[in-house]
Amino acid sequence: MTSSTPESYLAEWNQRLLDFEESRHVSLLRRAMRNLVRNRLLLTGTILALLVVGAGLLGPIIIGGDYELINFSNTHATPFTEDALLGTDHLGRDTAIRLFVAIRVSLAVAVGVTGLALVVGLALGTVAGYRGGWSDRSLSGVMDFIWGFPLILVAVLFAGGLGEGLLSVILAVGLVNMAAIARVVRGEVLSLSEREFIEAARAGGLSNGRIIRKHLLPNILAPALVLASYYIAVAIIAEAALSFIGLGAQPPLPSLGQMVAEGRNFLQLNHWETTIPGLTLVLMVLSVSLIGDGLRDVFDPRLRHEAKGVEAT
C-alpha cells in the first residue's frame, strides 16, 4: 500500500491544472478557427486582399512589358486606349505595369515592417512584462521614447543616415510599430503573470523559458497578431506617404505614393494617373482593415461579450 504525502498531492494537483489549461487552449483555438470561417468582415477583407496580391504577383507576368520604358509619343493616355490597359503617364510609361510593380513594393514593405515589428515587439514586450524590475523600467522607457517621435521625423532621420530608399522606410516604420506592439504585449504579459495557471507552472518547477513558450506566448500571440494586422495598413500608408515626398522608393522603381505625386500635376489633363494608384491604395488599406476587424472579433473575448450584451438589450 503506497503512502501519499502533501508533496505528491501538490504535484498531482499542479499537473491536473496544467492539463486543464492546455485542453482549454486547444478548445479555444478550435472555436477561433470556426469563428474565422464564419466572420463576414474577415471573409470580405480576405477576398479583397487576394485580389490585390494576385494583381501584384501575376499582373506583370500576364501583361508583360517594362515599367521603365518611356514613350513620348503616347503620353497621358486614358485607360483602354492606345494599347494601354490603364493608360500612360506623363512620360508615356504604361500605368498598368507600373501599378502592379508598385503593389509589389507596398506588399514587400508591409511584410518587412510587420515582421520586424512583430518579432522584436513580442520579444521586448515579453521580457519587460515577465521579468519586471529594472528590465521593465528600462525597456518601457525606451519604447515610450520611440513612440513619442512622429513617424515622419523618424523616417527623415533614417533617410539622412542610410540614404533614401525602401530600407529607410522599413526600419523607420518598423521601429515605431515595434514600440506599439511591445507596449501592448507587455500589458498582456503583466496581466497573465498574475493568473493561477502561471503560478501553478512556477510551483511545478517549470523554467521561465518553458513558461513563456508554453503558457505566455499562446495567450499573447492572438492580440499581437490582431494589432500587427492593423499595422500592415499603417505600413502601407506610411510607405506611400514617404514615397510621395521623395523619401521612399526612388525612380525608376514605381510606388503608389510616387505615382500619385507624379500625377497630381496633370489632374485636369488626365486624372486617372492619380486616381488609379489612389484607389488601389484605398483598396489595399480597406482589405487589411477588414481583416484586422475580423481577427479582433474572433480573438477578443471582451468584444464578443460586449456584442452579446448589446444584442440582449
LUMKE-702353 format. One record per residue (C-alpha): residue number from 1; y, x, z. Coordinates in nm, 3 decimals. Last residue first. Example, Ala and Ser with C-alpha at 12.3 -4.5 7.8 and 13.67 -1.06 7.14 Angstrom:
{k: 2, y: -0.106, x: 1.367, z: 0.714}
{k: 1, y: -0.450, x: 1.230, z: 0.780}
END
This chain:
{k: 313, y: 4.463, x: -3.069, z: -2.471}
{k: 312, y: 4.108, x: -2.956, z: -2.543}
{k: 311, y: 4.214, x: -2.791, z: -2.869}
{k: 310, y: 4.479, x: -2.589, z: -2.686}
{k: 309, y: 4.228, x: -2.478, z: -2.424}
{k: 308, y: 3.978, x: -2.378, z: -2.691}
{k: 307, y: 4.245, x: -2.162, z: -2.860}
{k: 306, y: 4.332, x: -1.997, z: -2.528}
{k: 305, y: 3.964, x: -1.918, z: -2.465}
{k: 304, y: 3.932, x: -1.768, z: -2.812}
{k: 303, y: 4.241, x: -1.553, z: -2.760}
{k: 302, y: 4.104, x: -1.423, z: -2.431}
{k: 301, y: 3.773, x: -1.341, z: -2.599}
{k: 300, y: 3.937, x: -1.101, z: -2.847}
{k: 299, y: 3.663, x: -0.982, z: -3.084}
{k: 298, y: 3.635, x: -1.269, z: -3.332}
{k: 297, y: 3.993, x: -1.395, z: -3.341}
{k: 296, y: 4.122, x: -1.038, z: -3.348}
{k: 295, y: 3.892, x: -0.949, z: -3.636}
{k: 294, y: 4.025, x: -1.244, z: -3.834}
{k: 293, y: 4.387, x: -1.157, z: -3.762}
{k: 292, y: 4.325, x: -0.796, z: -3.870}
{k: 291, y: 4.154, x: -0.909, z: -4.189}
{k: 290, y: 4.446, x: -1.137, z: -4.263}
{k: 289, y: 4.689, x: -0.850, z: -4.205}
{k: 288, y: 4.490, x: -0.622, z: -4.435}
{k: 287, y: 4.496, x: -0.879, z: -4.715}
{k: 286, y: 4.867, x: -0.951, z: -4.668}
{k: 285, y: 4.958, x: -0.580, z: -4.674}
{k: 284, y: 4.772, x: -0.526, z: -5.002}
{k: 283, y: 4.912, x: -0.843, z: -5.161}
{k: 282, y: 5.269, x: -0.755, z: -5.061}
{k: 281, y: 5.232, x: -0.405, z: -5.210}
{k: 280, y: 5.094, x: -0.554, z: -5.531}
{k: 279, y: 5.388, x: -0.795, z: -5.544}
{k: 278, y: 5.631, x: -0.503, z: -5.518}
{k: 277, y: 5.440, x: -0.298, z: -5.777}
{k: 276, y: 5.470, x: -0.589, z: -6.025}
{k: 275, y: 5.824, x: -0.696, z: -5.937}
{k: 274, y: 5.985, x: -0.353, z: -5.980}
{k: 273, y: 5.898, x: -0.276, z: -6.342}
{k: 272, y: 5.871, x: -0.651, z: -6.400}
{k: 271, y: 6.249, x: -0.686, z: -6.360}
{k: 270, y: 6.308, x: -0.570, z: -6.716}
{k: 269, y: 6.669, x: -0.531, z: -6.834}
{k: 268, y: 6.841, x: -0.704, z: -6.543}
{k: 267, y: 6.628, x: -0.521, z: -6.287}
{k: 266, y: 6.665, x: -0.182, z: -6.455}
{k: 265, y: 6.794, x: 0.038, z: -6.171}
{k: 264, y: 6.539, x: -0.110, z: -5.929}
{k: 263, y: 6.253, x: 0.011, z: -6.150}
{k: 262, y: 6.247, x: 0.371, z: -6.030}
{k: 261, y: 6.258, x: 0.274, z: -5.661}
{k: 260, y: 5.987, x: 0.009, z: -5.700}
{k: 259, y: 5.766, x: 0.262, z: -5.882}
{k: 258, y: 5.825, x: 0.520, z: -5.605}
{k: 257, y: 5.730, x: 0.269, z: -5.339}
{k: 256, y: 5.410, x: 0.181, z: -5.523}
{k: 255, y: 5.325, x: 0.544, z: -5.581}
{k: 254, y: 5.278, x: 0.742, z: -5.902}
{k: 253, y: 5.189, x: 1.112, z: -5.923}
{k: 252, y: 5.434, x: 1.262, z: -6.178}
{k: 251, y: 5.627, x: 1.278, z: -5.955}
{k: 250, y: 5.601, x: 1.330, z: -5.577}
{k: 249, y: 5.417, x: 1.100, z: -5.339}
{k: 248, y: 5.609, x: 1.057, z: -5.016}
{k: 247, y: 5.950, x: 1.189, z: -4.912}
{k: 246, y: 6.151, x: 1.055, z: -5.208}
{k: 245, y: 6.330, x: 0.758, z: -5.051}
{k: 244, y: 6.089, x: 0.504, z: -5.205}
{k: 243, y: 5.797, x: 0.736, z: -5.133}
{k: 242, y: 5.879, x: 0.712, z: -4.763}
{k: 241, y: 5.898, x: 0.333, z: -4.780}
{k: 240, y: 5.574, x: 0.302, z: -4.979}
{k: 239, y: 5.390, x: 0.534, z: -4.739}
{k: 238, y: 5.529, x: 0.345, z: -4.440}
{k: 237, y: 5.424, x: 0.008, z: -4.583}
{k: 236, y: 5.069, x: 0.125, z: -4.650}
{k: 235, y: 5.045, x: 0.297, z: -4.310}
{k: 234, y: 5.171, x: -0.014, z: -4.128}
{k: 233, y: 4.913, x: -0.225, z: -4.312}
{k: 232, y: 4.640, x: 0.016, z: -4.201}
{k: 231, y: 4.798, x: -0.008, z: -3.856}
{k: 230, y: 4.689, x: -0.369, z: -3.829}
{k: 229, y: 4.327, x: -0.271, z: -3.897}
{k: 228, y: 4.357, x: 0.005, z: -3.636}
{k: 227, y: 4.451, x: -0.251, z: -3.371}
{k: 226, y: 4.138, x: -0.453, z: -3.445}
{k: 225, y: 3.931, x: -0.134, z: -3.450}
{k: 224, y: 4.066, x: -0.028, z: -3.109}
{k: 223, y: 4.001, x: -0.375, z: -2.967}
{k: 222, y: 3.636, x: -0.351, z: -3.082}
{k: 221, y: 3.577, x: 0.012, z: -2.983}
{k: 220, y: 3.686, x: -0.035, z: -2.622}
{k: 219, y: 3.371, x: -0.207, z: -2.497}
{k: 218, y: 3.110, x: -0.006, z: -2.689}
{k: 217, y: 3.304, x: 0.314, z: -2.599}
{k: 216, y: 3.305, x: 0.250, z: -2.223}
{k: 215, y: 2.939, x: 0.182, z: -2.144}
{k: 214, y: 2.706, x: 0.415, z: -2.333}
{k: 213, y: 2.931, x: 0.692, z: -2.460}
{k: 212, y: 3.177, x: 0.699, z: -2.168}
{k: 211, y: 2.906, x: 0.658, z: -1.904}
{k: 210, y: 2.696, x: 0.923, z: -2.076}
{k: 209, y: 2.983, x: 1.172, z: -2.075}
{k: 208, y: 3.067, x: 1.099, z: -1.712}
{k: 207, y: 2.709, x: 1.169, z: -1.607}
{k: 206, y: 2.483, x: 0.891, z: -1.482}
{k: 205, y: 2.381, x: 0.917, z: -1.117}
{k: 204, y: 2.288, x: 0.553, z: -1.056}
{k: 203, y: 2.595, x: 0.513, z: -0.834}
{k: 202, y: 2.811, x: 0.607, z: -1.132}
{k: 201, y: 2.635, x: 0.354, z: -1.352}
{k: 200, y: 2.670, x: 0.090, z: -1.082}
{k: 199, y: 3.043, x: 0.156, z: -1.053}
{k: 198, y: 3.072, x: 0.121, z: -1.431}
{k: 197, y: 2.872, x: -0.203, z: -1.419}
{k: 196, y: 3.096, x: -0.340, z: -1.144}
{k: 195, y: 3.425, x: -0.305, z: -1.329}
{k: 194, y: 3.705, x: -0.077, z: -1.205}
{k: 193, y: 3.670, x: 0.171, z: -1.492}
{k: 192, y: 3.692, x: -0.119, z: -1.738}
{k: 191, y: 4.058, x: -0.188, z: -1.662}
{k: 190, y: 4.165, x: 0.176, z: -1.683}
{k: 189, y: 3.962, x: 0.214, z: -2.002}
{k: 188, y: 4.137, x: -0.084, z: -2.165}
{k: 187, y: 4.481, x: 0.049, z: -2.070}
{k: 186, y: 4.400, x: 0.394, z: -2.206}
{k: 185, y: 4.272, x: 0.242, z: -2.532}
{k: 184, y: 4.601, x: 0.055, z: -2.582}
{k: 183, y: 4.814, x: 0.365, z: -2.522}
{k: 182, y: 4.587, x: 0.580, z: -2.740}
{k: 181, y: 4.617, x: 0.333, z: -3.029}
{k: 180, y: 4.999, x: 0.346, z: -3.018}
{k: 179, y: 5.012, x: 0.727, z: -2.988}
{k: 178, y: 4.772, x: 0.763, z: -3.280}
{k: 177, y: 4.990, x: 0.534, z: -3.491}
{k: 176, y: 5.286, x: 0.769, z: -3.443}
{k: 175, y: 5.082, x: 1.079, z: -3.524}
{k: 174, y: 4.906, x: 0.918, z: -3.821}
{k: 173, y: 5.239, x: 0.813, z: -3.974}
{k: 172, y: 5.372, x: 1.169, z: -3.957}
{k: 171, y: 5.049, x: 1.348, z: -4.047}
{k: 170, y: 4.964, x: 1.119, z: -4.339}
{k: 169, y: 5.321, x: 1.121, z: -4.476}
{k: 168, y: 5.352, x: 1.499, z: -4.452}
{k: 167, y: 5.022, x: 1.542, z: -4.635}
{k: 166, y: 5.133, x: 1.294, z: -4.903}
{k: 165, y: 5.419, x: 1.505, z: -5.027}
{k: 164, y: 5.748, x: 1.668, z: -4.934}
{k: 163, y: 5.732, x: 2.004, z: -4.760}
{k: 162, y: 5.542, x: 2.111, z: -4.451}
{k: 161, y: 5.826, x: 2.175, z: -4.204}
{k: 160, y: 6.104, x: 1.964, z: -4.353}
{k: 159, y: 5.860, x: 1.693, z: -4.459}
{k: 158, y: 5.717, x: 1.689, z: -4.106}
{k: 157, y: 6.062, x: 1.643, z: -3.955}
{k: 156, y: 6.154, x: 1.377, z: -4.212}
{k: 155, y: 5.832, x: 1.190, z: -4.135}
{k: 154, y: 5.904, x: 1.196, z: -3.761}
{k: 153, y: 6.254, x: 1.064, z: -3.826}
{k: 152, y: 6.121, x: 0.785, z: -4.049}
{k: 151, y: 5.870, x: 0.681, z: -3.783}
{k: 150, y: 6.135, x: 0.641, z: -3.515}
{k: 149, y: 6.064, x: 0.850, z: -3.202}
{k: 148, y: 5.978, x: 0.679, z: -2.873}
{k: 147, y: 5.606, x: 0.661, z: -2.951}
{k: 146, y: 5.587, x: 1.042, z: -2.953}
{k: 145, y: 5.741, x: 1.066, z: -2.605}
{k: 144, y: 5.529, x: 0.779, z: -2.472}
{k: 143, y: 5.217, x: 0.955, z: -2.602}
{k: 142, y: 5.320, x: 1.288, z: -2.446}
{k: 141, y: 5.394, x: 1.125, z: -2.111}
{k: 140, y: 5.066, x: 0.934, z: -2.118}
{k: 139, y: 4.877, x: 1.257, z: -2.189}
{k: 138, y: 5.038, x: 1.439, z: -1.898}
{k: 137, y: 5.019, x: 1.154, z: -1.647}
{k: 136, y: 4.658, x: 1.071, z: -1.733}
{k: 135, y: 4.547, x: 1.432, z: -1.715}
{k: 134, y: 4.743, x: 1.481, z: -1.392}
{k: 133, y: 4.546, x: 1.208, z: -1.219}
{k: 132, y: 4.333, x: 0.975, z: -1.427}
{k: 131, y: 3.998, x: 1.091, z: -1.567}
{k: 130, y: 3.897, x: 0.765, z: -1.729}
{k: 129, y: 4.228, x: 0.640, z: -1.867}
{k: 128, y: 4.364, x: 0.970, z: -1.997}
{k: 127, y: 4.031, x: 1.085, z: -2.141}
{k: 126, y: 3.968, x: 0.753, z: -2.312}
{k: 125, y: 4.320, x: 0.731, z: -2.452}
{k: 124, y: 4.306, x: 1.086, z: -2.585}
{k: 123, y: 3.970, x: 1.047, z: -2.757}
{k: 122, y: 4.033, x: 0.699, z: -2.897}
{k: 121, y: 4.378, x: 0.798, z: -3.024}
{k: 120, y: 4.244, x: 1.113, z: -3.191}
{k: 119, y: 3.968, x: 0.928, z: -3.377}
{k: 118, y: 4.170, x: 0.614, z: -3.455}
{k: 117, y: 4.495, x: 0.785, z: -3.556}
{k: 116, y: 4.326, x: 1.035, z: -3.788}
{k: 115, y: 4.104, x: 0.774, z: -3.950}
{k: 114, y: 4.393, x: 0.529, z: -3.984}
{k: 113, y: 4.624, x: 0.784, z: -4.146}
{k: 112, y: 4.363, x: 0.917, z: -4.386}
{k: 111, y: 4.237, x: 0.571, z: -4.484}
{k: 110, y: 4.591, x: 0.438, z: -4.536}
{k: 109, y: 4.697, x: 0.748, z: -4.733}
{k: 108, y: 4.395, x: 0.721, z: -4.962}
{k: 107, y: 4.449, x: 0.347, z: -5.007}
{k: 106, y: 4.815, x: 0.394, z: -5.098}
{k: 105, y: 4.732, x: 0.670, z: -5.347}
{k: 104, y: 4.454, x: 0.464, z: -5.505}
{k: 103, y: 4.691, x: 0.170, z: -5.540}
{k: 102, y: 4.937, x: 0.406, z: -5.713}
{k: 101, y: 4.663, x: 0.502, z: -5.961}
{k: 100, y: 4.613, x: 0.135, z: -6.044}
{k: 99, y: 4.987, x: 0.077, z: -6.083}
{k: 98, y: 5.032, x: 0.384, z: -6.306}
{k: 97, y: 4.753, x: 0.263, z: -6.534}
{k: 96, y: 4.910, x: -0.081, z: -6.555}
{k: 95, y: 5.271, x: 0.035, z: -6.595}
{k: 94, y: 5.202, x: 0.243, z: -6.907}
{k: 93, y: 5.470, x: 0.511, z: -6.935}
{k: 92, y: 5.756, x: 0.443, z: -7.176}
{k: 91, y: 6.003, x: 0.648, z: -6.977}
{k: 90, y: 6.196, x: 0.347, z: -6.842}
{k: 89, y: 5.869, x: 0.171, z: -6.752}
{k: 88, y: 5.601, x: 0.005, z: -6.964}
{k: 87, y: 5.440, x: -0.338, z: -6.982}
{k: 86, y: 5.163, x: -0.484, z: -6.767}
{k: 85, y: 4.882, x: -0.493, z: -7.025}
{k: 84, y: 5.061, x: -0.263, z: -7.269}
{k: 83, y: 4.954, x: -0.298, z: -7.634}
{k: 82, y: 5.318, x: -0.355, z: -7.734}
{k: 81, y: 5.345, x: -0.672, z: -7.528}
{k: 80, y: 5.129, x: -0.827, z: -7.256}
{k: 79, y: 5.378, x: -0.744, z: -6.979}
{k: 78, y: 5.738, x: -0.658, z: -7.076}
{k: 77, y: 5.821, x: -0.330, z: -7.250}
{k: 76, y: 6.093, x: -0.125, z: -7.083}
{k: 75, y: 6.034, x: 0.179, z: -7.306}
{k: 74, y: 5.825, x: 0.197, z: -7.623}
{k: 73, y: 5.973, x: 0.466, z: -7.848}
{k: 72, y: 6.035, x: 0.695, z: -7.552}
{k: 71, y: 5.659, x: 0.736, z: -7.498}
{k: 70, y: 5.569, x: 0.946, z: -7.193}
{k: 69, y: 5.206, x: 1.005, z: -7.087}
{k: 68, y: 5.182, x: 1.086, z: -6.715}
{k: 67, y: 4.968, x: 0.782, z: -6.623}
{k: 66, y: 4.717, x: 0.883, z: -6.890}
{k: 65, y: 4.495, x: 0.627, z: -7.058}
{k: 64, y: 4.184, x: 0.440, z: -6.960}
{k: 63, y: 4.180, x: 0.064, z: -6.913}
{k: 62, y: 3.834, x: 0.027, z: -6.759}
{k: 61, y: 3.822, x: 0.359, z: -6.572}
{k: 60, y: 4.183, x: 0.338, z: -6.452}
{k: 59, y: 4.122, x: -0.017, z: -6.324}
{k: 58, y: 3.788, x: 0.051, z: -6.151}
{k: 57, y: 3.898, x: 0.212, z: -5.824}
{k: 56, y: 4.245, x: 0.067, z: -5.781}
{k: 55, y: 4.162, x: -0.274, z: -5.923}
{k: 54, y: 3.844, x: -0.293, z: -5.714}
{k: 53, y: 4.038, x: -0.199, z: -5.401}
{k: 52, y: 4.291, x: -0.475, z: -5.470}
{k: 51, y: 4.028, x: -0.739, z: -5.548}
{k: 50, y: 3.814, x: -0.631, z: -5.253}
{k: 49, y: 4.116, x: -0.658, z: -5.023}
{k: 48, y: 4.192, x: -1.010, z: -5.145}
{k: 47, y: 3.831, x: -1.117, z: -5.083}
{k: 46, y: 3.827, x: -0.950, z: -4.740}
{k: 45, y: 4.152, x: -1.117, z: -4.639}
{k: 44, y: 4.018, x: -1.459, z: -4.734}
{k: 43, y: 3.692, x: -1.404, z: -4.545}
{k: 42, y: 3.869, x: -1.266, z: -4.237}
{k: 41, y: 4.108, x: -1.558, z: -4.227}
{k: 40, y: 3.822, x: -1.802, z: -4.283}
{k: 39, y: 3.606, x: -1.675, z: -3.994}
{k: 38, y: 3.247, x: -1.796, z: -4.032}
{k: 37, y: 3.089, x: -1.462, z: -4.130}
{k: 36, y: 3.273, x: -1.272, z: -3.857}
{k: 35, y: 3.178, x: -1.535, z: -3.598}
{k: 34, y: 2.809, x: -1.470, z: -3.659}
{k: 33, y: 2.864, x: -1.094, z: -3.624}
{k: 32, y: 3.056, x: -1.148, z: -3.300}
{k: 31, y: 2.773, x: -1.354, z: -3.153}
{k: 30, y: 2.526, x: -1.078, z: -3.238}
{k: 29, y: 2.751, x: -0.817, z: -3.079}
{k: 28, y: 2.799, x: -1.026, z: -2.765}
{k: 27, y: 2.422, x: -1.069, z: -2.735}
{k: 26, y: 2.370, x: -0.693, z: -2.764}
{k: 25, y: 2.641, x: -0.616, z: -2.506}
{k: 24, y: 2.485, x: -0.866, z: -2.265}
{k: 23, y: 2.143, x: -0.704, z: -2.306}
{k: 22, y: 2.302, x: -0.368, z: -2.217}
{k: 21, y: 2.481, x: -0.519, z: -1.915}
{k: 20, y: 2.160, x: -0.676, z: -1.788}
{k: 19, y: 1.966, x: -0.351, z: -1.829}
{k: 18, y: 2.236, x: -0.165, z: -1.632}
{k: 17, y: 2.222, x: -0.422, z: -1.352}
{k: 16, y: 1.843, x: -0.405, z: -1.340}
{k: 15, y: 1.858, x: -0.026, z: -1.319}
{k: 14, y: 2.114, x: -0.038, z: -1.040}
{k: 13, y: 1.900, x: -0.285, z: -0.842}
{k: 12, y: 1.589, x: -0.069, z: -0.884}
{k: 11, y: 1.775, x: 0.243, z: -0.770}
{k: 10, y: 1.917, x: 0.058, z: -0.469}
{k: 9, y: 1.576, x: -0.081, z: -0.369}
{k: 8, y: 1.425, x: 0.267, z: -0.406}
{k: 7, y: 1.693, x: 0.417, z: -0.184}
{k: 6, y: 1.652, x: 0.145, z: 0.078}
{k: 5, y: 1.285, x: 0.243, z: 0.101}
{k: 4, y: 0.971, x: 0.063, z: -0.004}
{k: 3, y: 0.625, x: 0.164, z: 0.117}
{k: 2, y: 0.326, x: 0.152, z: -0.113}
{k: 1, y: 0.000, x: 0.000, z: 0.000}
END
